Amino acid sequence: MKKVLKVIAIIVAVAGIAAAVYAIVKKFLDKKEAEVPAEEEYVSADLADEDFVTETVA
């Protein structure tokens, strides 16, 4: 019975460590995502721009 409890304790400990690592990584990624300025994410969809020139490779 002691071996079963040890195995369960090891599984719980590994699950706890995995949850802690997940929380730390999630917090880091959320913080990094919040640092991106909004103007860098903006893409203009103005298709009526007459100064736009396209080049084709022949």
mmJSON file of the N, C-alpha and C atoms, coordinates in Angstrom:
{"data_MODEL":{"atom_site":{
"group_PDB":["ATOM","ATOM","ATOM","ATOM","ATOM","ATOM","ATOM","ATOM","ATOM","ATOM","ATOM","ATOM","ATOM","ATOM","ATOM","ATOM","ATOM","ATOM","ATOM","ATOM","ATOM","ATOM","ATOM","ATOM","ATOM","ATOM","ATOM","ATOM","ATOM","ATOM","ATOM","ATOM","ATOM","ATOM","ATOM","ATOM","ATOM","ATOM","ATOM","ATOM","ATOM","ATOM","ATOM","ATOM","ATOM","ATOM","ATOM","ATOM","ATOM","ATOM","ATOM","ATOM","ATOM","ATOM","ATOM","ATOM","ATOM","ATOM","ATOM","ATOM","ATOM","ATOM","ATOM","ATOM","ATOM","ATOM","ATOM","ATOM","ATOM","ATOM","ATOM","ATOM","ATOM","ATOM","ATOM","ATOM","ATOM","ATOM","ATOM","ATOM","ATOM","ATOM","ATOM","ATOM","ATOM","ATOM","ATOM","ATOM","ATOM","ATOM","ATOM","ATOM","ATOM","ATOM","ATOM","ATOM","ATOM","ATOM","ATOM","ATOM","ATOM","ATOM","ATOM","ATOM","ATOM","ATOM","ATOM","ATOM","ATOM","ATOM","ATOM","ATOM","ATOM","ATOM","ATOM","ATOM","ATOM","ATOM","ATOM","ATOM","ATOM","ATOM","ATOM","ATOM","ATOM","ATOM","ATOM","ATOM","ATOM","ATOM","ATOM","ATOM","ATOM","ATOM","ATOM","ATOM","ATOM","ATOM","ATOM","ATOM","ATOM","ATOM","ATOM","ATOM","ATOM","ATOM","ATOM","ATOM","ATOM","ATOM","ATOM","ATOM","ATOM","ATOM","ATOM","ATOM","ATOM","ATOM","ATOM","ATOM","ATOM","ATOM","ATOM","ATOM","ATOM","ATOM","ATOM","ATOM","ATOM","ATOM","ATOM","ATOM","ATOM","ATOM"],
"id":[1,2,3,4,5,6,7,8,9,10,11,12,13,14,15,16,17,18,19,20,21,22,23,24,25,26,27,28,29,30,31,32,33,34,35,36,37,38,39,40,41,42,43,44,45,46,47,48,49,50,51,52,53,54,55,56,57,58,59,60,61,62,63,64,65,66,67,68,69,70,71,72,73,74,75,76,77,78,79,80,81,82,83,84,85,86,87,88,89,90,91,92,93,94,95,96,97,98,99,100,101,102,103,104,105,106,107,108,109,110,111,112,113,114,115,116,117,118,119,120,121,122,123,124,125,126,127,128,129,130,131,132,133,134,135,136,137,138,139,140,141,142,143,144,145,146,147,148,149,150,151,152,153,154,155,156,157,158,159,160,161,162,163,164,165,166,167,168,169,170,171,172,173,174],
"type_symbol":["N","C","C","N","C","C","N","C","C","N","C","C","N","C","C","N","C","C","N","C","C","N","C","C","N","C","C","N","C","C","N","C","C","N","C","C","N","C","C","N","C","C","N","C","C","N","C","C","N","C","C","N","C","C","N","C","C","N","C","C","N","C","C","N","C","C","N","C","C","N","C","C","N","C","C","N","C","C","N","C","C","N","C","C","N","C","C","N","C","C","N","C","C","N","C","C","N","C","C","N","C","C","N","C","C","N","C","C","N","C","C","N","C","C","N","C","C","N","C","C","N","C","C","N","C","C","N","C","C","N","C","C","N","C","C","N","C","C","N","C","C","N","C","C","N","C","C","N","C","C","N","C","C","N","C","C","N","C","C","N","C","C","N","C","C","N","C","C","N","C","C","N","C","C"],
"label_atom_id":["N","CA","C","N","CA","C","N","CA","C","N","CA","C","N","CA","C","N","CA","C","N","CA","C","N","CA","C","N","CA","C","N","CA","C","N","CA","C","N","CA","C","N","CA","C","N","CA","C","N","CA","C","N","CA","C","N","CA","C","N","CA","C","N","CA","C","N","CA","C","N","CA","C","N","CA","C","N","CA","C","N","CA","C","N","CA","C","N","CA","C","N","CA","C","N","CA","C","N","CA","C","N","CA","C","N","CA","C","N","CA","C","N","CA","C","N","CA","C","N","CA","C","N","CA","C","N","CA","C","N","CA","C","N","CA","C","N","CA","C","N","CA","C","N","CA","C","N","CA","C","N","CA","C","N","CA","C","N","CA","C","N","CA","C","N","CA","C","N","CA","C","N","CA","C","N","CA","C","N","CA","C","N","CA","C","N","CA","C","N","CA","C","N","CA","C","N","CA","C","N","CA","C"],
"label_alt_id":[null,null,null,null,null,null,null,null,null,null,null,null,null,null,null,null,null,null,null,null,null,null,null,null,null,null,null,null,null,null,null,null,null,null,null,null,null,null,null,null,null,null,null,null,null,null,null,null,null,null,null,null,null,null,null,null,null,null,null,null,null,null,null,null,null,null,null,null,null,null,null,null,null,null,null,null,null,null,null,null,null,null,null,null,null,null,null,null,null,null,null,null,null,null,null,null,null,null,null,null,null,null,null,null,null,null,null,null,null,null,null,null,null,null,null,null,null,null,null,null,null,null,null,null,null,null,null,null,null,null,null,null,null,null,null,null,null,null,null,null,null,null,null,null,null,null,null,null,null,null,null,null,null,null,null,null,null,null,null,null,null,null,null,null,null,null,null,null,null,null,null,null,null,null],
"label_comp_id":["MET","MET","MET","LYS","LYS","LYS","LYS","LYS","LYS","VAL","VAL","VAL","LEU","LEU","LEU","LYS","LYS","LYS","VAL","VAL","VAL","ILE","ILE","ILE","ALA","ALA","ALA","ILE","ILE","ILE","ILE","ILE","ILE","VAL","VAL","VAL","ALA","ALA","ALA","VAL","VAL","VAL","ALA","ALA","ALA","GLY","GLY","GLY","ILE","ILE","ILE","ALA","ALA","ALA","ALA","ALA","ALA","ALA","ALA","ALA","VAL","VAL","VAL","TYR","TYR","TYR","ALA","ALA","ALA","ILE","ILE","ILE","VAL","VAL","VAL","LYS","LYS","LYS","LYS","LYS","LYS","PHE","PHE","PHE","LEU","LEU","LEU","ASP","ASP","ASP","LYS","LYS","LYS","LYS","LYS","LYS","GLU","GLU","GLU","ALA","ALA","ALA","GLU","GLU","GLU","VAL","VAL","VAL","PRO","PRO","PRO","ALA","ALA","ALA","GLU","GLU","GLU","GLU","GLU","GLU","GLU","GLU","GLU","TYR","TYR","TYR","VAL","VAL","VAL","SER","SER","SER","ALA","ALA","ALA","ASP","ASP","ASP","LEU","LEU","LEU","ALA","ALA","ALA","ASP","ASP","ASP","GLU","GLU","GLU","ASP","ASP","ASP","PHE","PHE","PHE","VAL","VAL","VAL","THR","THR","THR","GLU","GLU","GLU","THR","THR","THR","VAL","VAL","VAL","ALA","ALA","ALA"],
"label_asym_id":["A","A","A","A","A","A","A","A","A","A","A","A","A","A","A","A","A","A","A","A","A","A","A","A","A","A","A","A","A","A","A","A","A","A","A","A","A","A","A","A","A","A","A","A","A","A","A","A","A","A","A","A","A","A","A","A","A","A","A","A","A","A","A","A","A","A","A","A","A","A","A","A","A","A","A","A","A","A","A","A","A","A","A","A","A","A","A","A","A","A","A","A","A","A","A","A","A","A","A","A","A","A","A","A","A","A","A","A","A","A","A","A","A","A","A","A","A","A","A","A","A","A","A","A","A","A","A","A","A","A","A","A","A","A","A","A","A","A","A","A","A","A","A","A","A","A","A","A","A","A","A","A","A","A","A","A","A","A","A","A","A","A","A","A","A","A","A","A","A","A","A","A","A","A"],
"label_entity_id":["1","1","1","1","1","1","1","1","1","1","1","1","1","1","1","1","1","1","1","1","1","1","1","1","1","1","1","1","1","1","1","1","1","1","1","1","1","1","1","1","1","1","1","1","1","1","1","1","1","1","1","1","1","1","1","1","1","1","1","1","1","1","1","1","1","1","1","1","1","1","1","1","1","1","1","1","1","1","1","1","1","1","1","1","1","1","1","1","1","1","1","1","1","1","1","1","1","1","1","1","1","1","1","1","1","1","1","1","1","1","1","1","1","1","1","1","1","1","1","1","1","1","1","1","1","1","1","1","1","1","1","1","1","1","1","1","1","1","1","1","1","1","1","1","1","1","1","1","1","1","1","1","1","1","1","1","1","1","1","1","1","1","1","1","1","1","1","1","1","1","1","1","1","1"],
"label_seq_id":[1,1,1,2,2,2,3,3,3,4,4,4,5,5,5,6,6,6,7,7,7,8,8,8,9,9,9,10,10,10,11,11,11,12,12,12,13,13,13,14,14,14,15,15,15,16,16,16,17,17,17,18,18,18,19,19,19,20,20,20,21,21,21,22,22,22,23,23,23,24,24,24,25,25,25,26,26,26,27,27,27,28,28,28,29,29,29,30,30,30,31,31,31,32,32,32,33,33,33,34,34,34,35,35,35,36,36,36,37,37,37,38,38,38,39,39,39,40,40,40,41,41,41,42,42,42,43,43,43,44,44,44,45,45,45,46,46,46,47,47,47,48,48,48,49,49,49,50,50,50,51,51,51,52,52,52,53,53,53,54,54,54,55,55,55,56,56,56,57,57,57,58,58,58],
"pdbx_PDB_ins_code":[null,null,null,null,null,null,null,null,null,null,null,null,null,null,null,null,null,null,null,null,null,null,null,null,null,null,null,null,null,null,null,null,null,null,null,null,null,null,null,null,null,null,null,null,null,null,null,null,null,null,null,null,null,null,null,null,null,null,null,null,null,null,null,null,null,null,null,null,null,null,null,null,null,null,null,null,null,null,null,null,null,null,null,null,null,null,null,null,null,null,null,null,null,null,null,null,null,null,null,null,null,null,null,null,null,null,null,null,null,null,null,null,null,null,null,null,null,null,null,null,null,null,null,null,null,null,null,null,null,null,null,null,null,null,null,null,null,null,null,null,null,null,null,null,null,null,null,null,null,null,null,null,null,null,null,null,null,null,null,null,null,null,null,null,null,null,null,null,null,null,null,null,null,null],
"Cartn_x":[0.828,0.0,0.865,2.03,2.908,3.441,3.717,4.228,3.183,1.936,0.856,0.737,0.821,0.746,1.944,3.121,4.303,4.137,3.616,3.396,2.379,1.308,0.284,0.89,1.711,2.356,3.284,4.018,4.91,4.102,3.0,2.154,1.572,1.127,0.568,1.651,2.865,3.962,4.318,4.4,4.722,3.607,2.366,1.244,1.301,1.661,1.793,2.895,4.019,5.123,4.715,4.042,3.588,2.605,1.717,0.756,1.479,2.489,3.243,4.003,4.637,5.356,4.386,3.23,2.222,1.783,1.541,1.096,2.166,3.422,4.508,4.653,4.617,4.746,3.562,2.367,1.165,1.255,1.707,1.844,2.881,3.991,5.038,4.537,3.827,3.334,2.264,1.403,0.389,1.045,2.099,2.8,3.493,4.115,4.804,3.815,2.648,1.616,1.082,1.0,0.48,1.464,2.735,3.735,3.72,3.064,3.035,2.12,2.653,1.808,0.718,-0.418,-1.569,-1.302,-0.52,-0.299,0.539,1.324,2.09,1.205,0.073,-0.834,-1.807,-1.854,-2.825,-2.372,-3.262,-3.006,-4.1,-3.704,-4.667,-5.289,-6.583,-7.293,-7.782,-7.102,-7.501,-7.041,-7.984,-7.663,-7.793,-8.21,-8.394,-7.152,-6.017,-4.778,-4.245,-4.246,-3.83,-2.324,-1.588,-0.134,0.521,-0.257,0.272,0.633,1.865,2.332,2.695,2.199,2.574,3.511,4.428,5.366,5.223,5.277,5.213,6.554,6.914,8.155,7.83,8.45,8.163,9.204],
"Cartn_y":[-1.205,0.0,1.259,1.191,2.352,2.698,1.675,1.925,2.631,2.241,2.876,4.345,4.627,6.013,6.827,6.219,6.911,7.242,6.301,6.53,7.646,7.618,8.675,10.021,10.044,11.289,11.825,10.936,11.364,11.932,11.276,11.766,13.13,13.307,14.597,15.675,15.326,16.296,16.717,15.761,16.081,16.93,16.612,17.414,18.834,18.977,20.305,21.12,20.47,21.17,21.577,20.699,21.021,22.193,22.222,23.324,24.636,24.596,25.801,26.322,25.431,25.841,26.428,25.81,26.319,27.732,27.941,29.256,30.32,29.966,30.923,31.266,30.265,30.51,31.317,30.989,31.726,33.189,33.433,34.805,35.558,34.915,35.551,35.887,34.958,35.205,36.288,36.326,37.38,38.744,38.81,40.072,40.514,39.58,39.905,40.363,39.741,40.108,41.507,41.896,43.209,44.323,44.01,45.023,45.472,44.746,45.094,46.298,47.402,48.584,48.304,48.937,48.692,49.139,50.215,50.703,49.733,48.876,47.899,46.769,46.56,45.506,45.98,47.278,47.838,47.61,47.118,46.935,47.671,48.584,49.365,48.514,48.671,47.935,48.883,50.028,51.018,50.556,50.068,49.564,50.634,51.844,52.919,53.802,53.342,54.112,54.11,55.284,55.374,55.454,55.73,55.814,54.444,53.43,52.077,51.467,51.002,50.423,48.973,48.113,46.704,46.331,45.46,44.998,43.493,43.036,41.604,41.151,39.945,39.364,38.504,38.84,38.096,37.031],
"Cartn_z":[0.0,0.0,0.0,0.672,0.706,-0.685,-1.495,-2.843,-3.7,-3.53,-4.291,-3.901,-2.627,-2.168,-2.651,-2.704,-3.211,-4.696,-5.454,-6.886,-7.082,-6.309,-6.402,-6.014,-4.98,-4.551,-5.632,-6.294,-7.378,-8.536,-8.887,-9.982,-9.642,-8.42,-7.993,-8.018,-7.578,-7.576,-9.001,-9.925,-11.317,-11.929,-11.625,-12.141,-11.584,-10.329,-9.724,-10.368,-10.631,-11.296,-12.704,-13.418,-14.772,-14.757,-13.788,-13.681,-13.372,-12.524,-12.192,-13.41,-14.157,-15.365,-16.382,-16.55,-17.473,-17.073,-15.788,-15.311,-15.544,-15.315,-15.513,-16.991,-17.847,-19.287,-19.792,-19.353,-19.766,-19.344,-18.122,-17.625,-18.448,-18.772,-19.568,-20.963,-21.61,-22.959,-22.976,-21.97,-21.895,-21.729,-20.922,-20.704,-21.983,-22.696,-23.925,-24.992,-25.039,-26.017,-25.74,-24.485,-24.122,-24.465,-24.659,-24.95,-26.407,-27.301,-28.717,-28.908,-29.447,-29.682,-30.713,-30.543,-31.415,-32.849,-33.048,-34.401,-35.243,-34.611,-35.367,-35.887,-35.265,-35.681,-36.759,-37.014,-37.941,-39.383,-40.21,-41.631,-42.381,-43.225,-43.982,-45.077,-45.255,-46.296,-47.377,-47.524,-48.518,-49.895,-50.686,-52.009,-53.086,-52.719,-53.681,-53.776,-53.298,-53.332,-54.764,-55.407,-56.796,-56.953,-55.894,-55.956,-55.841,-55.551,-55.368,-56.724,-56.854,-58.111,-57.845,-58.707,-58.582,-59.71,-59.43,-60.445,-60.587,-61.813,-62.054,-62.605,-62.244,-62.729,-63.935,-65.063,-66.298,-66.534],
"occupancy":[1.0,1.0,1.0,1.0,1.0,1.0,1.0,1.0,1.0,1.0,1.0,1.0,1.0,1.0,1.0,1.0,1.0,1.0,1.0,1.0,1.0,1.0,1.0,1.0,1.0,1.0,1.0,1.0,1.0,1.0,1.0,1.0,1.0,1.0,1.0,1.0,1.0,1.0,1.0,1.0,1.0,1.0,1.0,1.0,1.0,1.0,1.0,1.0,1.0,1.0,1.0,1.0,1.0,1.0,1.0,1.0,1.0,1.0,1.0,1.0,1.0,1.0,1.0,1.0,1.0,1.0,1.0,1.0,1.0,1.0,1.0,1.0,1.0,1.0,1.0,1.0,1.0,1.0,1.0,1.0,1.0,1.0,1.0,1.0,1.0,1.0,1.0,1.0,1.0,1.0,1.0,1.0,1.0,1.0,1.0,1.0,1.0,1.0,1.0,1.0,1.0,1.0,1.0,1.0,1.0,1.0,1.0,1.0,1.0,1.0,1.0,1.0,1.0,1.0,1.0,1.0,1.0,1.0,1.0,1.0,1.0,1.0,1.0,1.0,1.0,1.0,1.0,1.0,1.0,1.0,1.0,1.0,1.0,1.0,1.0,1.0,1.0,1.0,1.0,1.0,1.0,1.0,1.0,1.0,1.0,1.0,1.0,1.0,1.0,1.0,1.0,1.0,1.0,1.0,1.0,1.0,1.0,1.0,1.0,1.0,1.0,1.0,1.0,1.0,1.0,1.0,1.0,1.0,1.0,1.0,1.0,1.0,1.0,1.0],
"B_iso_or_equiv":[0.0,0.0,0.0,0.0,0.0,0.0,0.0,0.0,0.0,0.0,0.0,0.0,0.0,0.0,0.0,0.0,0.0,0.0,0.0,0.0,0.0,0.0,0.0,0.0,0.0,0.0,0.0,0.0,0.0,0.0,0.0,0.0,0.0,0.0,0.0,0.0,0.0,0.0,0.0,0.0,0.0,0.0,0.0,0.0,0.0,0.0,0.0,0.0,0.0,0.0,0.0,0.0,0.0,0.0,0.0,0.0,0.0,0.0,0.0,0.0,0.0,0.0,0.0,0.0,0.0,0.0,0.0,0.0,0.0,0.0,0.0,0.0,0.0,0.0,0.0,0.0,0.0,0.0,0.0,0.0,0.0,0.0,0.0,0.0,0.0,0.0,0.0,0.0,0.0,0.0,0.0,0.0,0.0,0.0,0.0,0.0,0.0,0.0,0.0,0.0,0.0,0.0,0.0,0.0,0.0,0.0,0.0,0.0,0.0,0.0,0.0,0.0,0.0,0.0,0.0,0.0,0.0,0.0,0.0,0.0,0.0,0.0,0.0,0.0,0.0,0.0,0.0,0.0,0.0,0.0,0.0,0.0,0.0,0.0,0.0,0.0,0.0,0.0,0.0,0.0,0.0,0.0,0.0,0.0,0.0,0.0,0.0,0.0,0.0,0.0,0.0,0.0,0.0,0.0,0.0,0.0,0.0,0.0,0.0,0.0,0.0,0.0,0.0,0.0,0.0,0.0,0.0,0.0,0.0,0.0,0.0,0.0,0.0,0.0],
"pdbx_formal_charge":[null,null,null,null,null,null,null,null,null,null,null,null,null,null,null,null,null,null,null,null,null,null,null,null,null,null,null,null,null,null,null,null,null,null,null,null,null,null,null,null,null,null,null,null,null,null,null,null,null,null,null,null,null,null,null,null,null,null,null,null,null,null,null,null,null,null,null,null,null,null,null,null,null,null,null,null,null,null,null,null,null,null,null,null,null,null,null,null,null,null,null,null,null,null,null,null,null,null,null,null,null,null,null,null,null,null,null,null,null,null,null,null,null,null,null,null,null,null,null,null,null,null,null,null,null,null,null,null,null,null,null,null,null,null,null,null,null,null,null,null,null,null,null,null,null,null,null,null,null,null,null,null,null,null,null,null,null,null,null,null,null,null,null,null,null,null,null,null,null,null,null,null,null,null],
"auth_seq_id":[1,1,1,2,2,2,3,3,3,4,4,4,5,5,5,6,6,6,7,7,7,8,8,8,9,9,9,10,10,10,11,11,11,12,12,12,13,13,13,14,14,14,15,15,15,16,16,16,17,17,17,18,18,18,19,19,19,20,20,20,21,21,21,22,22,22,23,23,23,24,24,24,25,25,25,26,26,26,27,27,27,28,28,28,29,29,29,30,30,30,31,31,31,32,32,32,33,33,33,34,34,34,35,35,35,36,36,36,37,37,37,38,38,38,39,39,39,40,40,40,41,41,41,42,42,42,43,43,43,44,44,44,45,45,45,46,46,46,47,47,47,48,48,48,49,49,49,50,50,50,51,51,51,52,52,52,53,53,53,54,54,54,55,55,55,56,56,56,57,57,57,58,58,58],
"auth_comp_id":["MET","MET","MET","LYS","LYS","LYS","LYS","LYS","LYS","VAL","VAL","VAL","LEU","LEU","LEU","LYS","LYS","LYS","VAL","VAL","VAL","ILE","ILE","ILE","ALA","ALA","ALA","ILE","ILE","ILE","ILE","ILE","ILE","VAL","VAL","VAL","ALA","ALA","ALA","VAL","VAL","VAL","ALA","ALA","ALA","GLY","GLY","GLY","ILE","ILE","ILE","ALA","ALA","ALA","ALA","ALA","ALA","ALA","ALA","ALA","VAL","VAL","VAL","TYR","TYR","TYR","ALA","ALA","ALA","ILE","ILE","ILE","VAL","VAL","VAL","LYS","LYS","LYS","LYS","LYS","LYS","PHE","PHE","PHE","LEU","LEU","LEU","ASP","ASP","ASP","LYS","LYS","LYS","LYS","LYS","LYS","GLU","GLU","GLU","ALA","ALA","ALA","GLU","GLU","GLU","VAL","VAL","VAL","PRO","PRO","PRO","ALA","ALA","ALA","GLU","GLU","GLU","GLU","GLU","GLU","GLU","GLU","GLU","TYR","TYR","TYR","VAL","VAL","VAL","SER","SER","SER","ALA","ALA","ALA","ASP","ASP","ASP","LEU","LEU","LEU","ALA","ALA","ALA","ASP","ASP","ASP","GLU","GLU","GLU","ASP","ASP","ASP","PHE","PHE","PHE","VAL","VAL","VAL","THR","THR","THR","GLU","GLU","GLU","THR","THR","THR","VAL","VAL","VAL","ALA","ALA","ALA"],
"auth_asym_id":["A","A","A","A","A","A","A","A","A","A","A","A","A","A","A","A","A","A","A","A","A","A","A","A","A","A","A","A","A","A","A","A","A","A","A","A","A","A","A","A","A","A","A","A","A","A","A","A","A","A","A","A","A","A","A","A","A","A","A","A","A","A","A","A","A","A","A","A","A","A","A","A","A","A","A","A","A","A","A","A","A","A","A","A","A","A","A","A","A","A","A","A","A","A","A","A","A","A","A","A","A","A","A","A","A","A","A","A","A","A","A","A","A","A","A","A","A","A","A","A","A","A","A","A","A","A","A","A","A","A","A","A","A","A","A","A","A","A","A","A","A","A","A","A","A","A","A","A","A","A","A","A","A","A","A","A","A","A","A","A","A","A","A","A","A","A","A","A","A","A","A","A","A","A"],
"auth_atom_id":["N","CA","C","N","CA","C","N","CA","C","N","CA","C","N","CA","C","N","CA","C","N","CA","C","N","CA","C","N","CA","C","N","CA","C","N","CA","C","N","CA","C","N","CA","C","N","CA","C","N","CA","C","N","CA","C","N","CA","C","N","CA","C","N","CA","C","N","CA","C","N","CA","C","N","CA","C","N","CA","C","N","CA","C","N","CA","C","N","CA","C","N","CA","C","N","CA","C","N","CA","C","N","CA","C","N","CA","C","N","CA","C","N","CA","C","N","CA","C","N","CA","C","N","CA","C","N","CA","C","N","CA","C","N","CA","C","N","CA","C","N","CA","C","N","CA","C","N","CA","C","N","CA","C","N","CA","C","N","CA","C","N","CA","C","N","CA","C","N","CA","C","N","CA","C","N","CA","C","N","CA","C","N","CA","C","N","CA","C","N","CA","C","N","CA","C","N","CA","C","N","CA","C"],
"pdbx_PDB_model_num":[1,1,1,1,1,1,1,1,1,1,1,1,1,1,1,1,1,1,1,1,1,1,1,1,1,1,1,1,1,1,1,1,1,1,1,1,1,1,1,1,1,1,1,1,1,1,1,1,1,1,1,1,1,1,1,1,1,1,1,1,1,1,1,1,1,1,1,1,1,1,1,1,1,1,1,1,1,1,1,1,1,1,1,1,1,1,1,1,1,1,1,1,1,1,1,1,1,1,1,1,1,1,1,1,1,1,1,1,1,1,1,1,1,1,1,1,1,1,1,1,1,1,1,1,1,1,1,1,1,1,1,1,1,1,1,1,1,1,1,1,1,1,1,1,1,1,1,1,1,1,1,1,1,1,1,1,1,1,1,1,1,1,1,1,1,1,1,1,1,1,1,1,1,1]
}}}
